[in-house]
Amino acid sequence: MKSLKSLFIALLSLTWLSSVQAADVPSNLIVNAGGLEWAWVSPCSPTDPSCGATLVMHDGWNIATADQFRSSFTGFADLLAQFDNGSLCASAFFNSGHSHCDAINVDPAEQNLRVWNAPVEWGANVMDAFSETFVARGAAVPEPGSLVLLGLGLVALVAGRRRAA
């Protein structure tokens, strides 16, 4: 029984350490649209030449494609509104070298539309180093490791009760 408790504590410690090392985007900066989770991650393009650092992808995030934009938003006005006119910016979580996003490049009223991989029919002017970058990923699902830990915890509780009885 003592070895089972030690194993449980070791697994719990490993899970905690891995969660500390790879911080995901806070849920208040994520937009759910079109069956995907979205994050606005940089005021710069994701590839060279870029006006910022190379983006670090993690936790299933990928650079959004034109098809993902089309299936999730009706156009630039909808995209900007969903991201609360630029206040939902997750650039700090992707090593972009910036701590802001430029709403002016997404606002159709400004006529300076620059969004990486945005659909051509939306009327983007250019894709260059100063294009805003959005990422998307499938809807969140529970991690298998979390389910294993929950199962081990239940096994330990049952084993402890049986032993006490």
C-alpha positions in Angstrom: 0.0 0.0 0.0 2.9 2.4 0.8 4.4 1.9 -2.7 1.0 2.7 -4.2 0.8 6.0 -2.3 4.4 6.8 -3.4 3.5 6.1 -7.0 0.4 8.3 -6.8 2.4 11.2 -5.3 5.1 10.8 -7.9 2.5 10.9 -10.8 0.8 13.9 -9.2 4.2 15.7 -8.9 5.0 15.0 -12.6 1.7 16.3 -13.8 2.0 19.4 -11.7 5.6 20.1 -13.0 4.5 19.6 -16.7 1.6 22.1 -16.2 4.0 24.7 -14.7 6.4 24.4 -17.6 3.9 24.8 -20.4 1.4 27.5 -19.6 -1.5 27.5 -22.0 -3.5 30.5 -23.1 -5.9 31.7 -20.3 -9.5 30.9 -21.2 -10.5 34.5 -21.0 -8.3 35.2 -24.1 -9.7 32.3 -26.1 -12.6 32.8 -28.6 -14.8 29.8 -29.4 -16.1 29.9 -33.0 -16.8 27.4 -35.7 -16.1 24.5 -33.4 -12.6 25.7 -32.8 -10.7 27.6 -30.1 -9.1 30.8 -31.4 -6.3 33.0 -30.1 -4.9 36.3 -31.5 -1.2 35.8 -31.0 0.9 38.4 -32.7 0.9 41.8 -34.5 3.5 40.2 -36.8 3.5 37.5 -39.4 4.3 33.9 -38.2 7.1 33.4 -40.7 10.2 35.3 -41.9 10.4 38.1 -42.5 8.5 39.0 -39.4 8.5 42.1 -37.2 8.8 39.9 -34.1 10.2 36.7 -32.7 9.4 33.3 -34.2 6.1 32.1 -32.7 6.3 29.1 -30.3 3.4 26.7 -31.0 2.2 24.6 -28.1 -0.8 22.8 -26.7 -2.2 22.0 -30.1 -2.3 25.5 -31.5 -1.6 26.0 -35.2 -1.5 29.0 -37.5 -5.1 29.5 -38.7 -5.9 28.7 -42.3 -8.2 30.5 -44.7 -10.7 27.6 -44.5 -10.8 27.9 -40.7 -11.4 31.6 -40.9 -14.3 31.0 -43.4 -15.9 28.4 -41.2 -15.7 30.4 -38.0 -16.2 34.1 -38.9 -18.3 36.0 -41.5 -15.5 38.6 -42.2 -13.1 41.0 -40.6 -15.8 42.9 -38.7 -17.0 39.7 -37.1 -13.4 38.6 -36.3 -12.6 41.9 -34.7 -15.9 41.9 -32.7 -15.3 38.3 -31.4 -11.9 39.4 -30.1 -13.4 42.4 -28.4 -11.9 45.0 -30.7 -8.4 43.7 -30.0 -8.5 43.5 -26.2 -8.3 39.7 -26.3 -4.6 39.4 -27.2 -2.5 36.3 -26.3 0.8 37.4 -27.8 2.7 37.0 -24.5 1.9 33.2 -24.5 3.5 32.6 -27.9 6.9 34.3 -27.6 6.0 36.9 -30.2 8.3 39.5 -28.8 5.2 41.7 -28.3 2.6 42.2 -25.6 -0.1 43.6 -27.9 -2.1 43.0 -31.1 -2.9 45.8 -33.6 -6.7 46.0 -34.1 -6.2 48.6 -36.8 -5.0 45.8 -39.1 -8.3 43.8 -38.6 -10.8 46.7 -38.6 -12.4 47.1 -42.1 -13.1 50.7 -41.4 -9.4 51.4 -41.3 -8.7 50.0 -44.8 -5.3 48.6 -43.7 -6.3 44.9 -43.5 -3.4 42.6 -42.7 -4.2 39.2 -41.3 -2.1 36.2 -42.1 -3.9 33.5 -44.2 -7.2 35.5 -44.1 -9.6 34.6 -47.0 -8.9 36.6 -50.1 -12.6 37.4 -50.5 -12.6 39.2 -47.2 -10.6 42.0 -48.9 -7.2 41.8 -47.1 -4.7 44.2 -48.7 -1.5 42.4 -48.0 0.3 39.5 -46.1 3.6 40.9 -45.0 5.8 41.1 -41.9 3.2 43.3 -40.2 0.2 40.9 -40.7 -1.7 39.9 -37.6 -1.5 36.2 -36.7 -4.3 34.1 -35.3 -4.1 30.5 -34.3 -6.7 27.8 -33.9 -7.1 24.4 -32.4 -9.8 21.8 -32.0 -12.2 22.1 -29.0 -10.5 21.2 -25.7 -10.8 17.6 -24.5 -9.6 16.1 -21.2 -6.0 15.1 -21.1 -5.5 11.3 -20.8 -3.0 11.9 -18.0 -5.6 13.7 -15.9 -8.0 10.8 -16.4 -5.3 8.3 -15.3 -4.5 10.4 -12.2 -8.2 10.5 -11.3 -8.5 6.7 -11.7 -5.4 6.1 -9.6 -6.8 8.4 -6.9 -10.1 6.5 -6.8 -8.2 3.1 -6.7 -6.1 4.5 -3.8 -9.2 5.6 -1.9 -11.0 2.2 -2.4 -7.8 0.4 -1.3 -7.5 2.6 1.8 -11.1 2.0 2.8 -10.8 -1.8 2.4 -7.7 -1.9 4.5 -9.3 0.2 7.2 -12.4 -2.1 7.3 
